[in-house]
Amino acid sequence: MGTMVIVAYRPKPGCAGALEALVREHVPCLRTLGLVTERPAQAMRAKDGTIVEVFEWEHGAIEAAHNSSRVADLWERFANTCEYVPLGELPEAEAMFAEFEPMPL
């Protein structure tokens, strides 16, 4: 078993479409490098446009990702299109049952 992560990406102005495309590319890229499990990833959109992604890293893969030039390039593209935000900043996180719009991957 790996490690489940939940990450929230708030698009920078004018970058919503580019961010959505990048999220669709993210886990498949990590999977080709053997860094994430076969567990299906999930993506969803908050009312303010923030995209929430859920996926599972392989055991020990987070550290390996930091040593991959391909992952570094991917993460640089994320940095150019969004800000990472804590889940607690999303109004949906205040609800007992947080609701998001499903986003196809």
Secondary structure, DSSP 8 states (H G I E B T S, - for coil): --EEEEEEEEE-TT-HHHHHHHHHHHHHHHHHTT-B-SS--EEEE-TTS-EEEEEEE-TTHHHHHTT-HHHHHHHHHHHHHEEEE-GGGSGGGGSSS---EE---
